[in-house]
């Protein structure tokens, strides 16, 4: 048997052993934890060392930059000192020349507050300035009125001939060649009119000079004229006027005046021909340039209205040409019937060109025919007057309304009013331009004003 004392010692030894094992395990765990903390501390130490090295490098770079900045500051100080010395040297010169030096750092300075629009002085100044500008523009327009009138006539002729150019283009010709053909036809027409009228005028003048002695002889043999001369002494007055030394000077001045008028007319005709050729050749580009000035949202409608206005102007010119051609043909036939064959072509051309003038053109043509008719006899002149009056009624109430209604679509009352206003403003040119202008205004009123009124 085992003694009691021996059992106690054995039990105690096993308990101590278990406790020692647990302590050893706990110590091992703590040792492992301490080893982990040591490794982390070592890693942190390495990181801190790297950061310290980077900081040291940055410090070295900053020190280098500080040294460079110090050197630049020294150089700037030297330059500032030099500039100060130069400024001190230029102060006296600037004071002598009264020149204010500009400051580069401030540029042209800061703008001040805007002027008060309610200031009476400001309002009066700008109002007076606007009046002066308007007055200057009005005077400039008045001085350039003759040139502007030539431009207006050239544009009108170019727009009127454009349908003929487009007709040739539809037949296969390019625009440049079509313009050349139309312009050549116009030149030939003007030259033909000149060659047809000049012989008639020269013939009439030669007849007047040839018959003048016979007329004077008849006047001197007239008893009625002799009695009037005894009472009023107009023959003596006529002789004194002819023998006056100042008559030659006045006649020479009149000849010079006529020469100036003829030269001016030739120059204006040449200018109109050149401008017409230019506008006729560049009409599409001019239209595109004009339409490009309109906002994009309204450009299509404006271009449609503009093309319609130009087509109506061209339609008026072509319609008026048909009316004038009809008048010329009828005048030629009538003159051939009444026996004035030698002047038939020239008078027919005169009637045709006079018929382009609204209101009074037909009267001028009738007067020219009647004057030539009376040279051939009393009854011939009366027949010419009757023909002119009858044909004018037929043209005014039958021929012209039918043609113009299709060309410009304008009421007769508006035609008369427009022709009167145009003639009062610009004379013959105003009367020519009045009807197509009225047609354009009516088109704009119908398409813009009336439509807005209907939509409101």
Residue pairs with C-beta under 8 A, 6 or more apart in sequence:
90 101
94 100
94 101
102 108
115 122
116 122
117 123
141 148
149 426
149 429
150 268
150 271
150 272
150 275
151 275
152 429
152 433
153 272
153 429
153 433
154 271
154 272
154 275
154 276
154 278
154 279
155 275
155 279
156 313
156 317
156 432
156 433
156 436
157 272
157 276
157 317
158 275
158 276
158 279
158 280
158 283
159 279
159 283
159 310
159 313
159 314
159 317
160 313
160 314
160 316
160 317
160 318
161 182
161 186
161 276
161 280
161 314
161 317
162 280
162 283
162 310
162 314
163 311
163 314
163 315
163 317
163 318
164 182
164 318
165 175
165 178
165 179
165 182
165 280
166 178
168 177
168 178
168 181
168 182
169 175
169 178
173 181
175 281
175 284
176 281
179 277
179 280
179 281
182 280
183 273
183 276
183 277
183 280
186 273
186 276
187 273
190 269
192 349
193 349
193 353
196 345
196 346
196 349
197 346
197 349
197 350
199 346
200 343
200 346
200 347
200 372
204 372
204 375
207 375
219 225
228 234
229 235
229 236
241 247
279 286
287 303
287 306
287 307
287 310
290 306
291 299
291 302
291 303
291 306
292 299
294 302
294 303
305 443
305 444
305 447
305 448
308 443
309 439
309 440
309 443
309 444
312 407
312 408
312 409
312 436
312 439
312 440
312 443
313 436
313 439
313 440
315 406
315 407
315 408
316 404
316 407
316 408
316 435
316 436
316 439
317 436
318 407
319 403
319 404
319 406
319 407
319 408
320 355
320 356
320 404
321 356
322 403
323 355
323 395
323 399
323 400
323 403
323 404
324 352
324 353
324 355
324 356
325 352
326 395
326 399
327 351
327 352
327 355
327 362
327 365
327 391
327 395
328 348
328 349
328 351
328 352
328 355
329 348
330 391
331 347
331 348
331 351
331 352
331 365
331 369
331 391
332 344
332 345
332 347
332 348
334 384
334 387
335 341
335 343
335 344
335 347
335 348
335 369
336 344
338 373
338 376
338 380
338 383
338 384
339 376
339 380
340 347
340 372
340 373
340 376
340 380
343 372
347 368
347 369
347 372
350 365
350 368
351 365
351 368
351 369
354 361
354 362
354 364
354 365
354 368
355 361
355 362
355 365
355 395
356 432
357 364
357 428
357 431
357 432
358 415
358 419
358 422
358 423
358 431
358 432
358 434
358 435
359 416
359 419
359 420
359 423
359 431
360 423
360 431
362 388
362 391
362 392
362 395
362 396
363 392
365 388
366 384
366 385
366 388
366 389
366 392
367 388
369 384
369 387
369 388
370 381
370 384
370 385
370 388
371 381
372 384
373 380
373 381
373 382
373 383
373 384
373 385
374 380
374 381
374 384
375 381
401 412
404 410
404 415
404 435
408 435
408 436
408 439
409 439
409 442
410 435
410 438
410 439
410 442
414 438
414 442
415 435
415 438
417 438
418 434
418 435
418 437
418 438
419 431
419 434
419 435
421 430
421 434
422 430
422 431
422 432
422 433
422 434
422 435
422 437
423 430
423 431
423 434
424 430
426 433
